[in-house]
Amino acid sequence: MKYVAVFVAIAAVVVLQCESKTFKRCELVRELRSQGFPENKLRDWVCLVESESSGNSNKVSKENKNGSRDYGLFQINDKYWCSHTSTAGKDCNVTCAELITDDITKAAKCAKKVFKRHGFNAWYGWKNRCQGTLPDISSC
């Protein structure tokens, strides 16, 4: 019985690691380009992702003061943008689970929607770390 519990724990860790991706800077730049992010804002998006999630596609934040959490590469908040039960009802029409996969298509679409409505000021990571100081992506 003890061995079964150990096996299950190891299997869970392996599964979680397989579903997660941590993007290195140039890999992130290529992915953002393929998702249609505009070139003139790419350094801002890279800075935002590095500040918010360190490039980790399955990051889930600790609980915020209002009880909400932030999900995925772009740290999208569940209060307004994603749902835990269905794809309907929140502004991005996605479940929060869909924002924490290594396929960032839905997360990218949602991040663009957040940006269209609020700009980069929707993200504290960008506000606190990226204004005036953006990463160099020239080698990417």
N, C-alpha and C positions, 0 to 999 in steps of 0.2 A: 504494500500500500504506500509505503514511504517513497519507493522508487517511482510509482505512478505520479505522485505529486511533483517530484523533481522533474520528471519527463514533461509533464504538462507545463510547468513553469518555464522550462527551457524552450519548449515549443512556442509558447506565447511570446517570449522575447524574440525569437527568430522571426515569427510572423510580423510582429510590430516593426522590426528592423527592415523587413522586406517591403513593407508598405510605406516606409519613410525614405525621404531623400534629402540630403543636405547638399545644396548647390554651392559650388565654388564660384567665385566672382565671374569669370569668363563664361562658365557654363550657364550661370544665371542670365548673363547678358544675351547669350544665344537663345535661351528659352524665352526671355521677354520679347526679343525681336520676333521669334516665331509665333508668339501670341499676339502680335500686332501693336505692341507698345510703341509710341512715337519716339523716334531717335532723339529728338530735342529734349525729351524728358527722361531718357533712359538712365542717366546718372542719378537723378532724383529717385527713380524707382529702385535702382540697385541699393542706394543708401537706405531707403525705407525698409527694404527687405532685410538688409544686413542689420539694421538697427532694431527692427521689430522681432525677427525670428532667427537671426543668424543664418538664414538660408535653409532652415529646417522646415520641410513641407508638412510635417505632422505636429508641429508645436501647438500646444494648448496652454493658454496662460493660467496663472493662478486666478482665483476669483477676484474680480474688481470690486471696488467699494459698493457699487450698486447691485452686486450679485451676478453680474454678467461675466462672460469669458470671451477671449479672443482666440481665433482659430486659424491655423495654417500659416503658409509662407508670408501672407500679407497681414496676419493677425486681425481678421475681420470679426467684429463683435456680434454676439448672438442676440443682443437686445433688439436690434432693428434689421439685421441683414440675413441671418440664417436661422433655421428652425431645427429643433431636435426631433420632431415627430414627422414632418412631411415637408415637401418642397414648396408648398403653398403657405401663404400667410406672412412671410417676411419679404423685405424688398428685393432680395436677390433670387428668391424662389429656388433656394438650395437648402439641403440639410447641412448642418455644421460638419457632419462626417464627410461630406463631399468636398469640404475645404481642406481636409487634412490627408490628402493622398498625394502620391508622387506625380500624378497627372494633374497639373495645375490649371487646366483649361477653365473649369468652373470658378476656381478661386480668382483667376486673372480677370474673367468677365465680371465677377462681383467687385473686385478691386477697382476696375475701371468705372463701374457704376457709382461706387462710393466717391471716387475722385471727381466724377462729373458733377456730383451734387455738392461736395464739400471741399474739393481740392486736397492738397497734401496735408492741410491743417487738420484733417480727420484723424491723423496718426500722430501720437505723441512722440514716437521714435523719430519721425521725420522732423517735427517741430523742434525737438530738443537736440538733435544731432546733425541735421542735414542742411539747415539754412546757412548758405554761404560756404559750406565745406562739403564738397561732393567728391566721391571716389573717382580715381582715374581709371577709365575703362578703355583708354586709347590702344592698349595692346590686345584688346578683345575683338 
